[in-house]
């Protein structure tokens, strides 16, 4: 499923959200206690050593300057400054004895989000 972020005058990245990441993001919204229609604001920054740091916040609406999209009913909000870092990446979720959390990698493995 391809999801359109923004409008024709906005340049944002191609982004893929894997099913495990979608499930994790849904749980954030579900357990937030926010009303129906809430979503996740995904703020990405460079963490050094080719890694990314993500700040995930359940919110009721996009903040000024955010782009919004839905993947299978899950609302995602992305600040414009995070867009450059996400171009061409796949967001996935891993849960192993060594690590638990979101991962960011090149390549498509799940639901696509095309930022137009």
OpenMM code with the backbone's topology and positions (N, CA, C; nanometers):
from openmm import Vec3, app, unit

residues = "UNK UNK UNK UNK UNK UNK UNK UNK UNK UNK UNK UNK UNK UNK UNK UNK UNK UNK UNK UNK UNK UNK UNK UNK UNK UNK UNK UNK UNK UNK UNK UNK UNK UNK UNK UNK UNK UNK UNK UNK UNK UNK UNK UNK UNK UNK UNK UNK UNK UNK UNK UNK UNK UNK UNK UNK UNK UNK UNK UNK UNK UNK UNK UNK UNK UNK UNK UNK UNK UNK UNK UNK UNK UNK UNK UNK UNK UNK UNK UNK UNK UNK UNK UNK UNK UNK UNK UNK UNK UNK UNK UNK UNK UNK UNK UNK UNK UNK UNK UNK UNK UNK UNK UNK UNK UNK UNK UNK UNK UNK UNK UNK UNK UNK UNK UNK".split()
positions = [
    Vec3(0.0848, -0.1179, 0.0000),
    Vec3(0.0000, 0.0000, 0.0000),
    Vec3(0.0889, 0.1237, 0.0000),
    Vec3(0.0700, 0.2120, -0.0968),
    Vec3(0.1455, 0.3360, -0.1043),
    Vec3(0.0629, 0.4459, -0.0388),
    Vec3(0.1274, 0.5232, 0.0467),
    Vec3(0.0611, 0.6299, 0.1198),
    Vec3(0.1229, 0.7615, 0.0782),
    Vec3(0.0395, 0.8603, 0.0496),
    Vec3(0.0879, 0.9919, 0.0095),
    Vec3(0.1002, 1.0826, 0.1303),
    Vec3(0.2182, 1.1388, 0.1488),
    Vec3(0.2422, 1.2396, 0.2526),
    Vec3(0.2457, 1.3746, 0.1844),
    Vec3(0.1905, 1.4754, 0.2474),
    Vec3(0.2037, 1.6119, 0.1995),
    Vec3(0.1294, 1.6359, 0.0701),
    Vec3(0.1748, 1.7369, -0.0035),
    Vec3(0.1129, 1.7756, -0.1289),
    Vec3(0.2160, 1.7813, -0.2392),
    Vec3(0.1764, 1.8268, -0.3570),
    Vec3(0.2656, 1.8246, -0.4722),
    Vec3(0.3850, 1.9184, -0.4606),
    Vec3(0.3795, 2.0177, -0.3738),
    Vec3(0.4899, 2.1123, -0.3608),
    Vec3(0.5863, 2.0766, -0.2484),
    Vec3(0.5670, 1.9616, -0.1855),
    Vec3(0.6497, 1.9224, -0.0719),
    Vec3(0.7383, 1.8058, -0.1131),
    Vec3(0.8687, 1.8173, -0.0894),
    Vec3(0.9622, 1.7115, -0.1247),
    Vec3(0.9999, 1.6344, 0.0009),
    Vec3(0.9438, 1.5144, 0.0171),
    Vec3(0.9742, 1.4290, 0.1303),
    Vec3(1.0161, 1.2927, 0.0781),
    Vec3(1.0763, 1.2100, 0.1626),
    Vec3(1.1394, 1.0865, 0.1157),
    Vec3(1.0427, 0.9723, 0.0875),
    Vec3(1.0966, 0.8711, 0.0184),
    Vec3(1.0286, 0.7422, 0.0084),
    Vec3(1.0564, 0.6694, 0.1380),
    Vec3(0.9532, 0.6168, 0.1987),
    Vec3(0.9645, 0.5531, 0.3294),
    Vec3(0.8811, 0.4266, 0.3288),
    Vec3(0.9367, 0.3169, 0.3830),
    Vec3(0.8640, 0.1913, 0.3949),
    Vec3(0.8530, 0.1559, 0.5429),
    Vec3(0.7336, 0.1166, 0.5844),
    Vec3(0.7108, 0.0754, 0.7222),
    Vec3(0.6781, -0.0742, 0.7201),
    Vec3(0.7660, -0.1555, 0.7775),
    Vec3(0.7460, -0.3011, 0.7824),
    Vec3(0.6309, -0.3347, 0.8771),
    Vec3(0.5670, -0.4503, 0.8574),
    Vec3(0.4525, -0.4883, 0.9426),
    Vec3(0.4831, -0.4884, 1.0923),
    Vec3(0.6011, -0.5334, 1.1319),
    Vec3(0.6348, -0.5346, 1.2754),
    Vec3(0.6442, -0.3930, 1.3307),
    Vec3(0.6970, -0.2996, 1.2517),
    Vec3(0.7055, -0.1599, 1.2952),
    Vec3(0.5660, -0.0985, 1.3029),
    Vec3(0.4811, -0.1308, 1.2062),
    Vec3(0.3439, -0.0805, 1.2087),
    Vec3(0.2723, -0.1280, 1.3357),
    Vec3(0.2891, -0.2543, 1.3699),
    Vec3(0.2269, -0.3098, 1.4906),
    Vec3(0.2779, -0.2373, 1.6153),
    Vec3(0.4088, -0.2130, 1.6231),
    Vec3(0.4681, -0.1424, 1.7366),
    Vec3(0.4122, -0.0001, 1.7473),
    Vec3(0.4036, 0.0707, 1.6350),
    Vec3(0.3516, 0.2076, 1.6350),
    Vec3(0.2043, 0.2103, 1.6762),
    Vec3(0.1283, 0.1111, 1.6313),
    Vec3(-0.0129, 0.1020, 1.6728),
    Vec3(-0.0257, 0.0843, 1.8240),
    Vec3(0.0628, 0.0064, 1.8811),
    Vec3(0.0583, -0.0163, 2.0265),
    Vec3(0.0855, 0.1127, 2.1024),
    Vec3(0.1753, 0.1959, 2.0504),
    Vec3(0.2025, 0.3250, 2.1139),
    Vec3(0.0740, 0.4067, 2.1218),
    Vec3(0.0014, 0.4116, 2.0106),
    Vec3(-0.1243, 0.4876, 2.0080),
    Vec3(-0.2278, 0.4220, 2.0992),
    Vec3(-0.2399, 0.2916, 2.0905),
    Vec3(-0.3406, 0.2186, 2.1691),
    Vec3(-0.3219, 0.2408, 2.3192),
    Vec3(-0.1986, 0.2321, 2.3655),
    Vec3(-0.1716, 0.2431, 2.5094),
    Vec3(-0.1564, 0.3878, 2.5568),
    Vec3(-0.1671, 0.4827, 2.4647),
    Vec3(-0.1509, 0.6235, 2.5027),
    Vec3(-0.2722, 0.6780, 2.5769),
    Vec3(-0.3873, 0.6167, 2.5545),
    Vec3(-0.5091, 0.6673, 2.6166),
    Vec3(-0.5694, 0.7845, 2.5417),
    Vec3(-0.5122, 0.8207, 2.4279),
    Vec3(-0.5652, 0.9316, 2.3481),
    Vec3(-0.6904, 0.8864, 2.2734),
    Vec3(-0.7750, 0.9808, 2.2332),
    Vec3(-0.8999, 0.9444, 2.1647),
    Vec3(-0.8745, 0.8839, 2.0267),
    Vec3(-0.9785, 0.8240, 1.9731),
    Vec3(-0.9742, 0.7678, 1.8388),
    Vec3(-0.9256, 0.8736, 1.7403),
    Vec3(-0.8440, 0.8335, 1.6450),
    Vec3(-0.7902, 0.9279, 1.5470),
    Vec3(-0.6523, 0.9786, 1.5824),
    Vec3(-0.6025, 0.9436, 1.7015),
    Vec3(-0.4666, 0.9846, 1.7391),
    Vec3(-0.3661, 0.9108, 1.6517),
    Vec3(-0.2424, 0.9592, 1.6509),
    Vec3(-0.1382, 0.8970, 1.5713),
    Vec3(-0.0038, 0.9071, 1.6405),
    Vec3(0.1010, 0.8754, 1.5651),
    Vec3(0.2370, 0.8786, 1.6181),
    Vec3(0.3170, 0.9850, 1.5441),
    Vec3(0.3823, 1.0713, 1.6207),
    Vec3(0.4760, 1.1690, 1.5640),
    Vec3(0.6148, 1.1072, 1.5729),
    Vec3(0.6804, 1.0934, 1.4583),
    Vec3(0.8080, 1.0256, 1.4469),
    Vec3(0.9169, 1.1282, 1.4173),
    Vec3(0.9978, 1.1577, 1.5187),
    Vec3(1.1078, 1.2537, 1.5049),
    Vec3(1.2388, 1.1745, 1.4953),
    Vec3(1.3120, 1.1921, 1.3882),
    Vec3(1.4354, 1.1187, 1.3639),
    Vec3(1.5532, 1.2141, 1.3684),
    Vec3(1.6622, 1.1683, 1.4309),
    Vec3(1.7874, 1.2449, 1.4284),
    Vec3(1.9022, 1.1476, 1.4095),
    Vec3(2.0125, 1.1990, 1.3608),
    Vec3(2.1310, 1.1172, 1.3410),
    Vec3(2.1945, 1.0912, 1.4766),
    Vec3(2.2181, 0.9625, 1.5055),
    Vec3(2.2757, 0.9257, 1.6340),
    Vec3(2.4251, 0.9014, 1.6271),
    Vec3(2.4866, 0.9228, 1.5109),
    Vec3(2.6288, 0.8951, 1.4945),
    Vec3(2.6529, 0.7509, 1.4555),
    Vec3(2.7675, 0.7236, 1.4007),
    Vec3(2.8057, 0.5869, 1.3590),
    Vec3(2.7005, 0.5263, 1.2674),
    Vec3(2.6435, 0.6051, 1.1773),
    Vec3(2.5433, 0.5592, 1.0807),
    Vec3(2.4173, 0.5048, 1.1462),
    Vec3(2.3891, 0.5437, 1.2672),
    Vec3(2.2677, 0.5004, 1.3371),
    Vec3(2.1711, 0.6187, 1.3468),
    Vec3(2.0448, 0.5871, 1.3693),
    Vec3(1.9433, 0.6902, 1.3869),
    Vec3(1.8819, 0.6767, 1.5253),
    Vec3(1.8395, 0.7898, 1.5782),
    Vec3(1.7648, 0.7916, 1.7028),
    Vec3(1.6238, 0.8370, 1.6703),
    Vec3(1.5262, 0.7703, 1.7292),
    Vec3(1.3867, 0.8031, 1.7029),
    Vec3(1.3180, 0.8438, 1.8316),
    Vec3(1.2412, 0.9498, 1.8230),
    Vec3(1.1543, 0.9918, 1.9324),
    Vec3(1.0118, 0.9704, 1.8842),
    Vec3(0.9370, 0.8880, 1.9548),
    Vec3(0.8008, 0.8531, 1.9182),
    Vec3(0.7057, 0.9112, 2.0212),
    Vec3(0.6093, 0.9875, 1.9736),
    Vec3(0.5156, 1.0525, 2.0637),
    Vec3(0.3740, 1.0296, 2.0113),
    Vec3(0.2860, 0.9768, 2.0942),
    Vec3(0.1452, 0.9658, 2.0573),
    Vec3(0.0829, 1.1046, 2.0690),
    Vec3(0.0184, 1.1490, 1.9615),
    Vec3(-0.0416, 1.2825, 1.9575),
    Vec3(-0.1792, 1.2744, 1.8927),
    Vec3(-0.2611, 1.3748, 1.9187),
    Vec3(-0.3950, 1.3769, 1.8598),
    Vec3(-0.3967, 1.4356, 1.7199),
    Vec3(-0.2947, 1.5169, 1.6858),
    Vec3(-0.2916, 1.5813, 1.5539),
    Vec3(-0.1486, 1.6216, 1.5202),
    Vec3(-0.1277, 1.6505, 1.3935),
    Vec3(0.0029, 1.6964, 1.3481),
    Vec3(0.0343, 1.8328, 1.4086),
    Vec3(0.1624, 1.8578, 1.4320),
    Vec3(0.2060, 1.9909, 1.4744),
    Vec3(0.2317, 2.0751, 1.3505),
    Vec3(0.2408, 2.2038, 1.3694),
    Vec3(0.2681, 2.2938, 1.2583),
    Vec3(0.3961, 2.2519, 1.1866),
    Vec3(0.3884, 2.2348, 1.0549),
    Vec3(0.5037, 2.1950, 0.9751),
    Vec3(0.5175, 2.0454, 0.9557),
    Vec3(0.4384, 1.9646, 1.0265),
    Vec3(0.4428, 1.8193, 1.0097),
    Vec3(0.3695, 1.7789, 0.8819),
    Vec3(0.4125, 1.6666, 0.8258),
    Vec3(0.3387, 1.6019, 0.7180),
    Vec3(0.2663, 1.4836, 0.7800),
    Vec3(0.1503, 1.4501, 0.7258),
    Vec3(0.0694, 1.3430, 0.7825),
    Vec3(0.0341, 1.2410, 0.6754),
    Vec3(0.0224, 1.1151, 0.7169),
    Vec3(-0.0210, 1.0075, 0.6272),
    Vec3(-0.0840, 0.8984, 0.7117),
    Vec3(-0.1490, 0.8046, 0.6432),
    Vec3(-0.2058, 0.6884, 0.7093),
    Vec3(-0.1559, 0.5629, 0.6406),
    Vec3(-0.1243, 0.4631, 0.7206),
    Vec3(-0.0918, 0.3302, 0.6702),
    Vec3(-0.1883, 0.2355, 0.7383),
    Vec3(-0.2817, 0.1819, 0.6599),
    Vec3(-0.3829, 0.0899, 0.7134),
    Vec3(-0.4534, 0.1490, 0.8350),
    Vec3(-0.4845, 0.2782, 0.8305),
    Vec3(-0.5556, 0.3442, 0.9390),
    Vec3(-0.4675, 0.4015, 1.0484),
    Vec3(-0.3388, 0.3689, 1.0473),
    Vec3(-0.2446, 0.4251, 1.1449),
    Vec3(-0.1990, 0.5618, 1.0957),
    Vec3(-0.2222, 0.6651, 1.1773),
    Vec3(-0.1815, 0.8006, 1.1392),
    Vec3(-0.0370, 0.8245, 1.1815),
    Vec3(0.0445, 0.8706, 1.0858),
    Vec3(0.1845, 0.9040, 1.1106),
    Vec3(0.2058, 1.0512, 1.0835),
    Vec3(0.2828, 1.1153, 1.1711),
    Vec3(0.3176, 1.2560, 1.1553),
    Vec3(0.4694, 1.2663, 1.1543),
    Vec3(0.5223, 1.3363, 1.0567),
    Vec3(0.6669, 1.3474, 1.0423),
    Vec3(0.7064, 1.4937, 1.0306),
    Vec3(0.7900, 1.5431, 1.1227),
    Vec3(0.8420, 1.6786, 1.1086),
    Vec3(0.9270, 1.6879, 0.9822),
    Vec3(0.9201, 1.7996, 0.9150),
    Vec3(0.9929, 1.8180, 0.7894),
    Vec3(1.1424, 1.7918, 0.8051),
    Vec3(1.2018, 1.8315, 0.9182),
    Vec3(1.3455, 1.8141, 0.9367),
    Vec3(1.3871, 1.6678, 0.9450),
    Vec3(1.2937, 1.5781, 0.9758),
    Vec3(1.3241, 1.4351, 0.9825),
    Vec3(1.3210, 1.3697, 0.8446),
    Vec3(1.2543, 1.4337, 0.7491),
    Vec3(1.2341, 1.3750, 0.6169),
    Vec3(1.3601, 1.3383, 0.5426),
    Vec3(1.4605, 1.4220, 0.5479),
    Vec3(1.5846, 1.3957, 0.4753),
    Vec3(1.6499, 1.2668, 0.5231),
    Vec3(1.6466, 1.2421, 0.6510),
    Vec3(1.7110, 1.1235, 0.7072),
    Vec3(1.6382, 0.9939, 0.6701),
    Vec3(1.5098, 1.0015, 0.6370),
    Vec3(1.4313, 0.8814, 0.6106),
    Vec3(1.4257, 0.8413, 0.4633),
    Vec3(1.4832, 0.9196, 0.3747),
    Vec3(1.4724, 0.8928, 0.2316),
    Vec3(1.5272, 0.7544, 0.1959),
    Vec3(1.4403, 0.6703, 0.1392),
    Vec3(1.4796, 0.5378, 0.0946),
    Vec3(1.4946, 0.4339, 0.2035),
    Vec3(1.4534, 0.4652, 0.3250),
    Vec3(1.4717, 0.3715, 0.4361),
    Vec3(1.3472, 0.2873, 0.4621),
    Vec3(1.3709, 0.1728, 0.5238),
    Vec3(1.2652, 0.0883, 0.5771),
    Vec3(1.2731, 0.0955, 0.7286),
    Vec3(1.1591, 0.1208, 0.7913),
    Vec3(1.1507, 0.1178, 0.9370),
    Vec3(1.0945, -0.0175, 0.9754),
    Vec3(1.1640, -0.0883, 1.0629),
    Vec3(1.1198, -0.2188, 1.1098),
    Vec3(1.1291, -0.2203, 1.2623),
    Vec3(1.0793, -0.3262, 1.3229),
    Vec3(1.0879, -0.3431, 1.4674),
    Vec3(1.1495, -0.4787, 1.4953),
    Vec3(1.2482, -0.4816, 1.5847),
    Vec3(1.3105, -0.6082, 1.6250),
    Vec3(1.2946, -0.6247, 1.7753),
    Vec3(1.2815, -0.7501, 1.8158),
    Vec3(1.2722, -0.7829, 1.9579),
    Vec3(1.3511, -0.9112, 1.9801),
    Vec3(1.4762, -0.8949, 2.0171),
    Vec3(1.5661, -1.0072, 2.0404),
    Vec3(1.6262, -0.9928, 2.1803),
    Vec3(1.6953, -1.0946, 2.2288),
    Vec3(1.7613, -1.0800, 2.3593),
    Vec3(1.8648, -0.9674, 2.3612),
    Vec3(1.9210, -0.9357, 2.2451),
    Vec3(2.0234, -0.8318, 2.2385),
    Vec3(1.9669, -0.6913, 2.2174),
    Vec3(1.8483, -0.6831, 2.1564),
    Vec3(1.7971, -0.5516, 2.1190),
    Vec3(1.6461, -0.5557, 2.0999),
    Vec3(1.5827, -0.4454, 2.1389),
    Vec3(1.4400, -0.4305, 2.1153),
    Vec3(1.4137, -0.2861, 2.0756),
    Vec3(1.3509, -0.2671, 1.9591),
    Vec3(1.3187, -0.1324, 1.9155),
    Vec3(1.3125, -0.1200, 1.7652),
    Vec3(1.2961, 0.0013, 1.7198),
    Vec3(1.2890, 0.0287, 1.5768),
    Vec3(1.4274, 0.0181, 1.5133),
    Vec3(1.4285, -0.0274, 1.3886),
    Vec3(1.5511, -0.0288, 1.3091),
    Vec3(1.5252, 0.0491, 1.1807),
    Vec3(1.6300, 0.1043, 1.1259),
    Vec3(1.6224, 0.1823, 1.0027),
    Vec3(1.7246, 0.1243, 0.9061),
    Vec3(1.6785, 0.0801, 0.7884),
    Vec3(1.7695, 0.0201, 0.6916),
    Vec3(1.7275, 0.0564, 0.5503),
    Vec3(1.8198, 0.0404, 0.4567),
    Vec3(1.7876, 0.0617, 0.3152),
    Vec3(1.7136, -0.0592, 0.2637),
    Vec3(1.6124, -0.0366, 0.1797),
    Vec3(1.5401, -0.1473, 0.1187),
    Vec3(1.3967, -0.1530, 0.1645),
    Vec3(1.3131, -0.2191, 0.0822),
    Vec3(1.1693, -0.2283, 0.1096),
    Vec3(1.1349, -0.3634, 0.1678),
    Vec3(1.0624, -0.3622, 0.2812),
    Vec3(1.0215, -0.4866, 0.3443),
    Vec3(0.8761, -0.4846, 0.3906),
    Vec3(0.8063, -0.3748, 0.3718),
    Vec3(0.6699, -0.3681, 0.4252),
    Vec3(0.5862, -0.2674, 0.3506),
    Vec3(0.4923, -0.2064, 0.4204),
    Vec3(0.4019, -0.1082, 0.3615),
    Vec3(0.4802, 0.0167, 0.3213),
    Vec3(0.4561, 0.0660, 0.2033),
    Vec3(0.5274, 0.1829, 0.1550),
    Vec3(0.4563, 0.3119, 0.1862),
    Vec3(0.5335, 0.4144, 0.2069),
    Vec3(0.4797, 0.5486, 0.2215),
    Vec3(0.5588, 0.6380, 0.1282),
    Vec3(0.4952, 0.6894, 0.0248),
    Vec3(0.5626, 0.7772, -0.0686),
    Vec3(0.5299, 0.9209, -0.0336),
    Vec3(0.6307, 0.9966, -0.0076),
    Vec3(0.6149, 1.1370, 0.0290),
    Vec3(0.6238, 1.2164, -0.1000),
    Vec3(0.5168, 1.2830, -0.1370),
    Vec3(0.5167, 1.3559, -0.2635),
    Vec3(0.5481, 1.5021, -0.2427),
] * unit.nanometer
topology = app.Topology()
chain = topology.addChain("A")
for resn in residues:
    res = topology.addResidue(resn, chain)
    for name in ("N", "CA", "C"):
        topology.addAtom(name, app.Element.getBySymbol(name[0]), res)
